[in-house]
Amino acid sequence: MASTPRPAKIVIGGLLLCVPALLAALALPRFMQGMRAEPFHRVIESAELGEHLPAETYRAAADALAGAPDEDGESLYERAQVLALSADNNSTTLLQARALTVQALRAEPTSPGAWLLLCQIDARQSSAAASRCLADAFAVAPYDWYTAERRMLLTASEWSYLDERARDKAVSVVLPMWTVVWPINNATLRGTLYELSFTKNGRQLLRAGFAGHRDDLRDFNRYIIEENGHDR
């Protein structure tokens, strides 16, 4: 077989050298985005834990996360989250946060965090919209335990306005939240159910979730009594 002509080798070599350069150029925006956002990761974590920081801190974090690519669902969701927290009663900022959340869901349609954020934003604007959103969120990721506490507390706060579809979806996860135990660290979500028991709407949700499961309901009531005793 004849050897490859020298000009062809130069062309092929040039093309091969272009590949790493092209990949580096494509990766550079994401790298720079990560560098800008790095100091604000604690802010994002605190938001997911329900902690409250000054509005200007959230605005700074939102600015640092600006410019995320359309396909980077996680970064879009994180920016939307801190932007929503900075909004206070500013409807324009809240609408911007909602638009970013929808964009994040286009990139990652099954993101439980983005679904929860969308429902939280909708609940601030319309109970009917919150009802539709919660029904969809439970349908997409019914057993996402990372967002379960915040999602169930939101469900309880909106309980009076939820339609049957949304209520049925929420009710269906109560019993698994009571029975599931992670074998690695024996963690459960019973603490979330305990929190729900302190509100009228939460108790309605719990009664519906334990309906037809007398033994589990008895054990749950005993758990509530024991926890109340520990709190004294």
Secondary structure, DSSP 8 states (H G I E B T S, - for coil): -----HHHHHHHHHHHHHHHHHHHHHHHHHHHHHHHHGGGHHHHHHHHTT----HHHHHHHHHHTTT--TT-HHHHHHHHHHHHHHHTT-HHHHHHHHHHHHHHHHH-TT-HHHHHHHHHHHHHH-HHHHHHHHHHHHHH-TT-STTHHHHHHHHHHTGGG--HHHHHHHHTTHHHHHH---TTT---SHHHHHHHTTSHHHHHHHHHHHTT-HHHHHHHHHHHHHHHHHH-
